[in-house]
Amino acid sequence: MGEASEVVIPLFGFLDITGEVITMWIIIALLAILSIYLSKHLKERPGTLQNIIETGIEYLDNTFSSTLGHKRARRYFYFMGSLFIFIIFSNYSGLIPGVGLTKYLKAPTSSLSVTIGLGICTFCFLQAASMRAKGIKGYIKHFISPIIVMLPLLALDEIIKPVSLSLRLFGNIFGEEMVMEKFYEILPIGAPLIMMALSLLFCALQAIVYTTLVSIYLDEATEVEE
C-alpha cells in the first residue's frame, strides 16, 4: 500500500499509465454509466437507490449553501458536487479488496500526481469563477488592493490554496494506507475490521473537508455576487 506508483503501460515517458490512473478511469466510467442510467429512470416515487442519491445531493446542496448562499451554491454545484463525488469514490476505492495490493489498481487519491491534478482543476475553476463574478477589471483589482505591492503576495496566495489542498488530501489518504498496512502486520486478525470501520468515516471526512475548503475559497472569489 505504501509503495510508489509503478508504471503499468508506458506511453512516451511523460504519459505513463499507473494503477491510480486505471482505477480513476474505472471510477469515471462507472459514475458516467450510473448517471446515465439514473437520469433515464427517474421516478416520482423513487426507489432505494434514487432516495439515497437525492438525500446525498440535498446534503451537499445544504452544505454548500451554508457557505456560498443558495444562489451561488446552485450555480457552482456542478463543479463542487462532481469534485466531492470523485474524491469520495476515489478514497473508498482503496477499501475494495485487492486495490492497493497490486500495481494495476490503486486508490487515485493516494497518488500525489492525481491530487495535484485536482488542485490544478480547482485553481482554474476559482480563477474563472472570480473573473466571471468581478469582471476582468475587478479580478485584476483584487490583486493590487489596497496597494500594488500586494500583487506578489496575493498571487502567491492563490497558488498556495490549491497546493495545500492537494498535499492535505494526498498526505491524509497515503498516511491512512501506511497506518493500515502497519496494523495488518501487528494485528492481522482484529485490525482489518477496526481499520475498515474507521476508514469508512475517514474517507468521507476527507472529501467533505476538501470541498468545504474549496467552497470557502469560492465564496472569497465570488463574494461580489451576493
Phi and psi restraints in degrees (value plus and minus 20) as a CYANA .aco file:
   2 GLY   PHI    -110.5   -70.5
   2 GLY   PSI     -12.5    27.5
   3 GLU   PHI     -97.6   -57.6
   3 GLU   PSI     135.7   175.7
   4 ALA   PHI     -89.7   -49.7
   4 ALA   PSI     139.0   179.0
   5 SER   PHI     -83.6   -43.6
   5 SER   PSI     118.4   158.4
   6 GLU   PHI    -130.9   -90.9
   6 GLU   PSI     123.5   163.5
   7 VAL   PHI     -95.1   -55.1
   7 VAL   PSI     105.8   145.8
   8 VAL   PHI    -115.6   -75.6
   8 VAL   PSI     -65.3   -25.3
   9 ILE   PHI    -148.2  -108.2
   9 ILE   PSI      85.5   125.5
  10 PRO   PHI     -93.0   -53.0
  10 PRO   PSI     109.2   149.2
  11 LEU   PHI    -155.0  -115.0
  11 LEU   PSI      79.6   119.6
  12 PHE   PHI      40.2    80.2
  12 PHE   PSI      -5.2    34.8
  13 GLY   PHI      64.0   104.0
  13 GLY   PSI     -67.3   -27.3
  14 PHE   PHI    -120.0   -80.0
  14 PHE   PSI     -22.3    17.7
  15 LEU   PHI    -141.8  -101.8
  15 LEU   PSI      12.5    52.5
  16 ASP   PHI     -83.5   -43.5
  16 ASP   PSI     118.1   158.1
  17 ILE   PHI    -115.1   -75.1
  17 ILE   PSI     105.3   145.3
  18 THR   PHI    -129.8   -89.8
  18 THR   PSI     155.7   195.7
  19 GLY   PHI     -82.3   -42.3
  19 GLY   PSI     -54.3   -14.3
  20 GLU   PHI     -83.9   -43.9
  20 GLU   PSI     -59.6   -19.6
  21 VAL   PHI     -87.4   -47.4
  21 VAL   PSI     -61.9   -21.9
  22 ILE   PHI     -82.2   -42.2
  22 ILE   PSI     -65.3   -25.3
  23 THR   PHI     -82.6   -42.6
  23 THR   PSI     -59.5   -19.5
  24 MET   PHI     -82.8   -42.8
  24 MET   PSI     -62.2   -22.2
  25 TRP   PHI     -82.3   -42.3
  25 TRP   PSI     -61.2   -21.2
  26 ILE   PHI     -83.0   -43.0
  26 ILE   PSI     -63.9   -23.9
  27 ILE   PHI     -81.7   -41.7
  27 ILE   PSI     -66.7   -26.7
  28 ILE   PHI     -81.8   -41.8
  28 ILE   PSI     -62.2   -22.2
  29 ALA   PHI     -84.5   -44.5
  29 ALA   PSI     -64.8   -24.8
  30 LEU   PHI     -84.8   -44.8
  30 LEU   PSI     -61.2   -21.2
  31 LEU   PHI     -85.6   -45.6
  31 LEU   PSI     -57.9   -17.9
  32 ALA   PHI     -85.3   -45.3
  32 ALA   PSI     -64.5   -24.5
  33 ILE   PHI     -82.9   -42.9
  33 ILE   PSI     -64.0   -24.0
  34 LEU   PHI     -83.0   -43.0
  34 LEU   PSI     -61.9   -21.9
  35 SER   PHI     -83.9   -43.9
  35 SER   PSI     -65.5   -25.5
  36 ILE   PHI     -83.1   -43.1
  36 ILE   PSI     -63.2   -23.2
  37 TYR   PHI     -82.5   -42.5
  37 TYR   PSI     -68.3   -28.3
  38 LEU   PHI     -87.3   -47.3
  38 LEU   PSI     -56.8   -16.8
  39 SER   PHI     -84.4   -44.4
  39 SER   PSI     -45.8    -5.8
  40 LYS   PHI    -114.6   -74.6
  40 LYS   PSI     -25.2    14.8
  41 HIS   PHI    -150.0  -110.0
  41 HIS   PSI      14.5    54.5
  42 LEU   PHI     -91.1   -51.1
  42 LEU   PSI     119.5   159.5
  43 LYS   PHI    -147.5  -107.5
  43 LYS   PSI     128.7   168.7
  44 GLU   PHI     -87.3   -47.3
  44 GLU   PSI     -53.5   -13.5
  45 ARG   PHI    -127.3   -87.3
  45 ARG   PSI      69.7   109.7
  46 PRO   PHI     -86.4   -46.4
  46 PRO   PSI     127.9   167.9
  47 GLY   PHI    -102.9   -62.9
  47 GLY   PSI    -189.7  -149.7
  48 THR   PHI     -82.3   -42.3
  48 THR   PSI     -66.9   -26.9
  49 LEU   PHI     -83.0   -43.0
  49 LEU   PSI     -65.8   -25.8
  50 GLN   PHI     -84.0   -44.0
  50 GLN   PSI     -57.7   -17.7
  51 ASN   PHI     -81.8   -41.8
  51 ASN   PSI     -64.3   -24.3
  52 ILE   PHI     -82.5   -42.5
  52 ILE   PSI     -65.0   -25.0
  53 ILE   PHI     -87.7   -47.7
  53 ILE   PSI     -62.5   -22.5
  54 GLU   PHI     -84.4   -44.4
  54 GLU   PSI     -56.8   -16.8
  55 THR   PHI     -84.7   -44.7
  55 THR   PSI     -62.0   -22.0
  56 GLY   PHI     -84.4   -44.4
  56 GLY   PSI     -62.6   -22.6
  57 ILE   PHI     -84.9   -44.9
  57 ILE   PSI     -59.9   -19.9
  58 GLU   PHI     -83.7   -43.7
  58 GLU   PSI     -59.7   -19.7
  59 TYR   PHI     -83.0   -43.0
  59 TYR   PSI     -65.2   -25.2
  60 LEU   PHI     -84.1   -44.1
  60 LEU   PSI     -61.6   -21.6
  61 ASP   PHI     -80.8   -40.8
  61 ASP   PSI     -63.1   -23.1
  62 ASN   PHI     -86.9   -46.9
  62 ASN   PSI     -58.3   -18.3
  63 THR   PHI     -84.8   -44.8
  63 THR   PSI     -66.9   -26.9
  64 PHE   PHI     -89.4   -49.4
  64 PHE   PSI     -55.0   -15.0
  65 SER   PHI     -85.3   -45.3
  65 SER   PSI     -51.8   -11.8
  66 SER   PHI     -84.9   -44.9
  66 SER   PSI     -44.1    -4.1
  67 THR   PHI    -121.3   -81.3
  67 THR   PSI     -64.9   -24.9
  68 LEU   PHI    -116.1   -76.1
  68 LEU   PSI     -36.1     3.9
  69 GLY   PHI      67.5   107.5
  69 GLY   PSI     136.2   176.2
  70 HIS   PHI     -81.4   -41.4
  70 HIS   PSI     -62.5   -22.5
  71 LYS   PHI     -83.0   -43.0
  71 LYS   PSI     -70.6   -30.6
  72 ARG   PHI     -93.2   -53.2
  72 ARG   PSI     -51.4   -11.4
  73 ALA   PHI     -81.4   -41.4
  73 ALA   PSI     -62.4   -22.4
  74 ARG   PHI     -89.4   -49.4
  74 ARG   PSI     -57.3   -17.3
  75 ARG   PHI     -85.1   -45.1
  75 ARG   PSI     -59.0   -19.0
  76 TYR   PHI    -126.8   -86.8
  76 TYR   PSI      -7.7    32.3
  77 PHE   PHI     -83.7   -43.7
  77 PHE   PSI     -53.8   -13.8
  78 TYR   PHI     -77.9   -37.9
  78 TYR   PSI     -58.5   -18.5
  79 PHE   PHI    -100.7   -60.7
  79 PHE   PSI     -69.0   -29.0
  80 MET   PHI     -82.5   -42.5
  80 MET   PSI     -63.1   -23.1
  81 GLY   PHI     -85.7   -45.7
  81 GLY   PSI     -63.2   -23.2
  82 SER   PHI     -82.4   -42.4
  82 SER   PSI     -60.2   -20.2
  83 LEU   PHI     -82.0   -42.0
  83 LEU   PSI     -67.0   -27.0
  84 PHE   PHI     -82.7   -42.7
  84 PHE   PSI     -67.3   -27.3
  85 ILE   PHI     -83.1   -43.1
  85 ILE   PSI     -63.5   -23.5
  86 PHE   PHI     -83.9   -43.9
  86 PHE   PSI     -64.2   -24.2
  87 ILE   PHI     -85.7   -45.7
  87 ILE   PSI     -64.8   -24.8
  88 ILE   PHI     -89.0   -49.0
  88 ILE   PSI     -56.3   -16.3
  89 PHE   PHI     -89.6   -49.6
  89 PHE   PSI     -57.0   -17.0
  90 SER   PHI     -85.3   -45.3
  90 SER   PSI     -61.6   -21.6
  91 ASN   PHI     -84.0   -44.0
  91 ASN   PSI     -66.4   -26.4
  92 TYR   PHI     -89.6   -49.6
  92 TYR   PSI     -42.1    -2.1
  93 SER   PHI     -82.2   -42.2
  93 SER   PSI     -46.1    -6.1
  94 GLY   PHI     -89.8   -49.8
  94 GLY   PSI     -33.3     6.7
  95 LEU   PHI    -111.0   -71.0
  95 LEU   PSI     -28.7    11.3
  96 ILE   PHI     -92.1   -52.1
  96 ILE   PSI     110.4   150.4
  97 PRO   PHI     -74.0   -34.0
  97 PRO   PSI     108.0   148.0
  98 GLY   PHI      79.9   119.9
  98 GLY   PSI     -47.5    -7.5
  99 VAL   PHI     -92.4   -52.4
  99 VAL   PSI     106.5   146.5
 100 GLY   PHI      77.5   117.5
 100 GLY   PSI     -36.3     3.7
 101 LEU   PHI    -118.2   -78.2
 101 LEU   PSI     -26.8    13.2
 102 THR   PHI    -152.0  -112.0
 102 THR   PSI     131.9   171.9
 103 LYS   PHI     -91.5   -51.5
 103 LYS   PSI     -33.2     6.8
 104 TYR   PHI    -104.4   -64.4
 104 TYR   PSI     -41.0    -1.0
 105 LEU   PHI    -158.0  -118.0
 105 LEU   PSI      97.2   137.2
 106 LYS   PHI    -163.3  -123.3
 106 LYS   PSI     128.9   168.9
 107 ALA   PHI     -80.9   -40.9
 107 ALA   PSI     103.1   143.1
 108 PRO   PHI     -75.9   -35.9
 108 PRO   PSI     -60.6   -20.6
 109 THR   PHI     -96.0   -56.0
 109 THR   PSI     -20.8    19.2
 110 SER   PHI    -108.0   -68.0
 110 SER   PSI     -19.0    21.0
 111 SER   PHI    -128.2   -88.2
 111 SER   PSI     109.1   149.1
 112 LEU   PHI     -83.1   -43.1
 112 LEU   PSI     -53.6   -13.6
 113 SER   PHI     -83.9   -43.9
 113 SER   PSI     -56.0   -16.0
 114 VAL   PHI     -91.2   -51.2
 114 VAL   PSI     -64.5   -24.5
 115 THR   PHI     -88.0   -48.0
 115 THR   PSI     -53.2   -13.2
 116 ILE   PHI     -86.4   -46.4
 116 ILE   PSI     -58.7   -18.7
 117 GLY   PHI     -79.4   -39.4
 117 GLY   PSI     -61.6   -21.6
 118 LEU   PHI     -83.7   -43.7
 118 LEU   PSI     -59.0   -19.0
 119 GLY   PHI     -83.6   -43.6
 119 GLY   PSI     -60.2   -20.2
 120 ILE   PHI     -85.2   -45.2
 120 ILE   PSI     -63.8   -23.8
 121 CYS   PHI     -80.8   -40.8
 121 CYS   PSI     -62.2   -22.2
 122 THR   PHI     -83.3   -43.3
 122 THR   PSI     -64.1   -24.1
 123 PHE   PHI     -79.6   -39.6
 123 PHE   PSI     -68.9   -28.9
 124 CYS   PHI     -81.5   -41.5
 124 CYS   PSI     -61.1   -21.1
 125 PHE   PHI     -85.9   -45.9
 125 PHE   PSI     -63.1   -23.1
 126 LEU   PHI     -82.6   -42.6
 126 LEU   PSI     -61.2   -21.2
 127 GLN   PHI     -87.8   -47.8
 127 GLN   PSI     -61.8   -21.8
 128 ALA   PHI     -84.5   -44.5
 128 ALA   PSI     -61.7   -21.7
 129 ALA   PHI     -86.2   -46.2
 129 ALA   PSI     -58.2   -18.2
 130 SER   PHI     -85.7   -45.7
 130 SER   PSI     -63.8   -23.8
 131 MET   PHI     -85.1   -45.1
 131 MET   PSI     -57.4   -17.4
 132 ARG   PHI     -86.2   -46.2
 132 ARG   PSI     -59.2   -19.2
 133 ALA   PHI     -96.4   -56.4
 133 ALA   PSI     -61.2   -21.2
 134 LYS   PHI    -121.9   -81.9
 134 LYS   PSI     -34.8     5.2
 135 GLY   PHI      61.4   101.4
 135 GLY   PSI     145.5   185.5
 136 ILE   PHI     -81.7   -41.7
 136 ILE   PSI     -64.6   -24.6
 137 LYS   PHI     -83.6   -43.6
 137 LYS   PSI     -64.3   -24.3
 138 GLY   PHI     -85.6   -45.6
 138 GLY   PSI     -56.5   -16.5
 139 TYR   PHI     -84.2   -44.2
 139 TYR   PSI     -65.5   -25.5
 140 ILE   PHI     -88.1   -48.1
 140 ILE   PSI     -58.7   -18.7
 141 LYS   PHI     -80.0   -40.0
 141 LYS   PSI     -52.4   -12.4
 142 HIS   PHI     -78.3   -38.3
 142 HIS   PSI     -54.8   -14.8
 143 PHE   PHI    -103.9   -63.9
 143 PHE   PSI     -33.4     6.6
 144 ILE   PHI    -138.5   -98.5
 144 ILE   PSI      -5.8    34.2
 145 SER   PHI    -123.4   -83.4
 145 SER   PSI     119.6   159.6
 146 PRO   PHI    -101.5   -61.5
 146 PRO   PSI     -36.0     4.0
 147 ILE   PHI    -155.7  -115.7
 147 ILE   PSI     135.6   175.6
 148 ILE   PHI     -85.0   -45.0
 148 ILE   PSI     -43.7    -3.7
 149 VAL   PHI     -87.8   -47.8
 149 VAL   PSI     -29.7    10.3
 150 MET   PHI     -98.9   -58.9
 150 MET   PSI     -31.3     8.7
 151 LEU   PHI     -72.0   -32.0
 151 LEU   PSI     -72.2   -32.2
 152 PRO   PHI     -80.6   -40.6
 152 PRO   PSI     -60.7   -20.7
 153 LEU   PHI     -88.1   -48.1
 153 LEU   PSI     -63.5   -23.5
 154 LEU   PHI     -90.6   -50.6
 154 LEU   PSI     -55.1   -15.1
 155 ALA   PHI     -86.7   -46.7
 155 ALA   PSI     -61.5   -21.5
 156 LEU   PHI     -84.0   -44.0
 156 LEU   PSI     -56.8   -16.8
 157 ASP   PHI     -81.9   -41.9
 157 ASP   PSI     -59.9   -19.9
 158 GLU   PHI     -84.7   -44.7
 158 GLU   PSI     -52.6   -12.6
 159 ILE   PHI     -98.2   -58.2
 159 ILE   PSI     -57.8   -17.8
 160 ILE   PHI     -85.1   -45.1
 160 ILE   PSI     -54.4   -14.4
 161 LYS   PHI     -76.5   -36.5
 161 LYS   PSI     -76.9   -36.9
 162 PRO   PHI     -87.6   -47.6
 162 PRO   PSI     -51.1   -11.1
 163 VAL   PHI     -84.2   -44.2
 163 VAL   PSI     -64.8   -24.8
 164 SER   PHI     -84.5   -44.5
 164 SER   PSI     -57.4   -17.4
 165 LEU   PHI     -83.1   -43.1
 165 LEU   PSI     -63.1   -23.1
 166 SER   PHI     -83.9   -43.9
 166 SER   PSI     -67.0   -27.0
 167 LEU   PHI     -87.7   -47.7
 167 LEU   PSI     -57.5   -17.5
 168 ARG   PHI     -82.9   -42.9
 168 ARG   PSI     -68.3   -28.3
 169 LEU   PHI     -85.0   -45.0
 169 LEU   PSI     -67.0   -27.0
 170 PHE   PHI     -81.0   -41.0
 170 PHE   PSI     -67.9   -27.9
 171 GLY   PHI     -81.4   -41.4
 171 GLY   PSI     -61.4   -21.4
 172 ASN   PHI     -88.7   -48.7
 172 ASN   PSI     -64.8   -24.8
 173 ILE   PHI     -90.6   -50.6
 173 ILE   PSI     -65.1   -25.1
 174 PHE   PHI     -83.9   -43.9
 174 PHE   PSI     -61.2   -21.2
 175 GLY   PHI     -83.7   -43.7
 175 GLY   PSI     -58.4   -18.4
 176 GLU   PHI     -82.1   -42.1
 176 GLU   PSI     -62.4   -22.4
 177 GLU   PHI     -83.4   -43.4
 177 GLU   PSI     -60.0   -20.0
 178 MET   PHI     -83.9   -43.9
 178 MET   PSI     -63.2   -23.2
 179 VAL   PHI     -84.6   -44.6
 179 VAL   PSI     -63.1   -23.1
 180 MET   PHI     -81.6   -41.6
 180 MET   PSI     -60.5   -20.5
 181 GLU   PHI     -82.1   -42.1
 181 GLU   PSI     -61.8   -21.8
 182 LYS   PHI     -88.6   -48.6
 182 LYS   PSI     -58.0   -18.0
 183 PHE   PHI     -83.6   -43.6
 183 PHE   PSI     -59.3   -19.3
 184 TYR   PHI     -81.0   -41.0
 184 TYR   PSI     -57.5   -17.5
 185 GLU   PHI     -90.7   -50.7
 185 GLU   PSI     -58.1   -18.1
 186 ILE   PHI     -99.7   -59.7
 186 ILE   PSI     -65.4   -25.4
 187 LEU   PHI    -155.2  -115.2
 187 LEU   PSI      59.1    99.1
 188 PRO   PHI     -87.9   -47.9
 188 PRO   PSI     -37.7     2.3
 189 ILE   PHI    -109.4   -69.4
 189 ILE   PSI     -75.1   -35.1
 190 GLY   PHI    -109.5   -69.5
 190 GLY   PSI     -47.9    -7.9
 191 ALA   PHI     -80.5   -40.5
 191 ALA   PSI     -62.0   -22.0
 192 PRO   PHI     -75.2   -35.2
 192 PRO   PSI     -64.5   -24.5
 193 LEU   PHI     -87.3   -47.3
 193 LEU   PSI     -62.5   -22.5
 194 ILE   PHI     -83.7   -43.7
 194 ILE   PSI     -68.4   -28.4
 195 MET   PHI     -88.7   -48.7
 195 MET   PSI     -53.0   -13.0
 196 MET   PHI     -83.7   -43.7
 196 MET   PSI     -62.5   -22.5
 197 ALA   PHI     -84.7   -44.7
 197 ALA   PSI     -62.9   -22.9
 198 LEU   PHI     -86.6   -46.6
 198 LEU   PSI     -56.5   -16.5
 199 SER   PHI     -86.7   -46.7
 199 SER   PSI     -54.8   -14.8
 200 LEU   PHI     -77.6   -37.6
 200 LEU   PSI     -61.7   -21.7
 201 LEU   PHI     -94.9   -54.9
 201 LEU   PSI     -63.3   -23.3
 202 PHE   PHI     -83.5   -43.5
 202 PHE   PSI     -63.4   -23.4
 203 CYS   PHI     -84.7   -44.7
 203 CYS   PSI     -60.2   -20.2
 204 ALA   PHI     -87.7   -47.7
 204 ALA   PSI     -58.6   -18.6
 205 LEU   PHI     -82.4   -42.4
 205 LEU   PSI     -60.4   -20.4
 206 GLN   PHI     -84.8   -44.8
 206 GLN   PSI     -58.3   -18.3
 207 ALA   PHI     -86.5   -46.5
 207 ALA   PSI     -59.6   -19.6
 208 ILE   PHI     -86.4   -46.4
 208 ILE   PSI     -64.4   -24.4
 209 VAL   PHI     -82.1   -42.1
 209 VAL   PSI     -65.4   -25.4
 210 TYR   PHI     -80.8   -40.8
 210 TYR   PSI     -71.7   -31.7
 211 THR   PHI     -90.9   -50.9
 211 THR   PSI     -50.0   -10.0
 212 THR   PHI     -85.7   -45.7
 212 THR   PSI     -63.3   -23.3
 213 LEU   PHI     -83.9   -43.9
 213 LEU   PSI     -60.2   -20.2
 214 VAL   PHI     -83.1   -43.1
 214 VAL   PSI     -59.5   -19.5
 215 SER   PHI     -85.9   -45.9
 215 SER   PSI     -53.2   -13.2
 216 ILE   PHI     -87.6   -47.6
 216 ILE   PSI     -64.6   -24.6
 217 TYR   PHI     -83.7   -43.7
 217 TYR   PSI     -57.2   -17.2
 218 LEU   PHI     -87.9   -47.9
 218 LEU   PSI     -55.6   -15.6
 219 ASP   PHI     -83.1   -43.1
 219 ASP   PSI     -62.1   -22.1
 220 GLU   PHI     -85.2   -45.2
 220 GLU   PSI     -57.0   -17.0
 221 ALA   PHI     -95.1   -55.1
 221 ALA   PSI     -46.2    -6.2
 222 THR   PHI    -143.5  -103.5
 222 THR   PSI       2.3    42.3
 223 GLU   PHI     -82.9   -42.9
 223 GLU   PSI     -41.0    -1.0
 224 VAL   PHI     -89.3   -49.3
 224 VAL   PSI     -34.2     5.8
 225 GLU   PHI     -95.4   -55.4
 225 GLU   PSI     -43.8    -3.8
